[in-house]
Amino acid sequence: MFGVSSRWADIAFNPGIGVVLAATAVPVVRGLAALQTGLARALPTTSAAQRTR
C-alpha cells in the first residue's frame, strides 16, 4: 500500500489500523451522538421561534 513489499509490514499494518479504529470508536460515536442531540435541540427551537415572529 505504501510501497513496502514486506509480508511482516502487511501483517503489522492491518492490526495497527484495527487498534487505531477500535481506540477511536467510542469518542467518535459519543461525538456524533452529541452532535445529533445538539441539532435535535436547536432545530425545533429555531422553527418555533420563526413561527412566532
MODELLER restraints for C-alpha pairs under 7 A, 6 or more apart:
rsr = mdl.restraints
at = mdl.atoms
